[in-house]
């Protein structure tokens, strides 16, 4: 709720406290991955793309360990992380990060296509996001020529 009303610093403090509690009491369990994901989204929403990237990568790692590499949870983590990575690529003008975002987006679409019906909103959303990652990569390639 705090994030919805723009109280990001309060939300951040609570998420960090939650993360600490979960890491001490339920190591390697889903509440950690969920909290890491919320922190990544919070940092993305506040244009802290480097922090979002760090927490997004931790989220992805946890989801792969907990749910398996080809799970819907991993696809969601990949799609969210790719958004942070492409924004970091844009802000730091780093084409290799844009390429990494494309790879993540492709992997997310592949997993969603395998696990969900084609009419599922996550499938179309991931495809739409992937087109944006590809556009960023293309534009960055043209700018470096």
C-alpha positions in Angstrom: 0.0 0.0 0.0 2.8 2.4 0.8 4.2 2.1 -2.7 0.8 2.9 -4.3 0.7 6.2 -2.5 4.3 7.1 -3.3 5.8 6.5 0.2 8.8 4.7 -1.2 11.3 5.2 1.6 8.9 3.8 4.1 8.1 0.9 1.9 11.8 0.3 1.2 12.6 0.2 4.9 9.8 -2.3 5.6 10.8 -4.6 2.7 14.4 -4.6 3.9 13.3 -5.5 7.4 11.1 -8.2 6.0 13.9 -9.6 3.9 16.2 -9.7 6.9 13.6 -11.6 8.9 12.9 -14.0 6.1 16.5 -14.7 5.4 17.1 -15.5 9.1 14.0 -17.6 9.6 13.0 -19.2 6.3 16.2 -19.3 4.1 15.8 -20.3 0.5 12.0 -20.0 0.7 9.4 -18.2 -1.5 8.9 -15.2 0.8 12.5 -14.2 0.1 12.0 -14.3 -3.6 8.8 -12.3 -3.3 10.3 -9.6 -1.1 13.4 -9.4 -3.4 11.0 -8.9 -6.3 9.1 -6.1 -4.5 12.4 -4.3 -3.7 13.4 -4.6 -7.4 10.1 -3.1 -8.4 10.3 -0.3 -5.9 13.8 0.6 -7.1 12.6 0.5 -10.7 9.7 2.8 -9.8 12.1 5.3 -8.3 14.5 5.2 -11.3 17.2 3.4 -9.3 17.9 1.0 -12.1 21.2 -0.3 -10.8 19.6 -1.3 -7.5 16.6 -2.7 -9.3 19.0 -4.8 -11.4 20.8 -6.2 -8.3 17.5 -7.2 -6.6 16.0 -8.4 -9.8 19.0 -10.8 -10.4 18.7 -12.0 -6.8 15.0 -12.6 -7.4 15.7 -14.6 -10.6 18.3 -16.7 -8.9 15.9 -17.5 -6.0 13.1 -18.3 -8.4 15.2 -20.7 -10.4 16.3 -22.5 -7.2 12.8 -22.7 -5.7 10.6 -23.2 -8.8 12.9 -24.5 -11.5 14.4 -22.8 -14.5 11.4 -23.2 -16.8 8.7 -22.0 -14.3 6.2 -19.2 -14.8 7.8 -17.5 -11.7 11.1 -17.5 -13.5 9.5 -16.1 -16.6 8.0 -13.3 -14.5 11.3 -12.6 -12.8 13.1 -12.5 -16.2 10.6 -10.1 -17.7 10.8 -7.8 -14.7 14.6 -8.0 -14.7 14.8 -7.3 -18.4 12.8 -4.0 -17.9 15.4 -2.9 -15.3 18.3 -4.0 -17.5 17.0 -2.2 -20.6 16.5 1.0 -18.6 20.0 0.7 -17.2 21.3 0.2 -20.7 19.5 3.3 -21.9 20.7 5.5 -18.9 24.3 4.3 -19.1 24.4 3.9 -22.9 25.6 0.3 -22.6 24.5 -1.8 -25.7 25.6 -5.1 -24.2 22.9 -4.6 -21.4 20.3 -4.0 -24.1 21.4 -7.3 -25.7 21.1 -9.0 -22.3 17.5 -7.6 -21.9 16.6 -9.0 -25.3 17.9 -12.5 -24.3 16.0 -12.3 -21.0 12.8 -11.2 -22.8 13.1 -14.0 -25.3 13.6 -16.6 -22.6 10.5 -15.2 -20.7 8.4 -15.4 -23.8 9.6 -18.9 -24.5 8.6 -20.0 -20.9 5.3 -18.3 -21.0 4.5 -19.8 -24.4 5.3 -23.3 -23.0 3.4 -22.9 -19.7 0.4 -20.7 -20.4 -2.4 -20.5 -22.9 -1.7 -18.1 -25.8 -4.6 -15.9 -24.6 -3.0 -15.3 -21.1 -2.1 -11.7 -20.5 1.4 -12.5 -19.4 2.1 -14.0 -22.8 1.1 -10.8 -24.7 2.7 -8.5 -22.1 6.0 -10.3 -22.4 5.9 -10.2 -26.2 5.1 -6.5 -26.1 8.0 -5.9 -23.7 10.3 -8.0 -25.9 9.6 -5.8 -28.9 10.6 -2.8 -26.8 13.9 -4.4 -25.7 14.6 -5.2 -29.3 13.8 -1.7 -30.4 16.2 -0.3 -27.7 18.9 -2.7 -28.8 18.4 -1.7 -32.5 18.5 2.1 -31.7 21.6 1.7 -29.6 23.3 -0.2 -32.4 22.4 2.6 -34.9 23.7 5.2 -32.5 27.1 3.5 -32.1 27.6 3.4 -35.9 
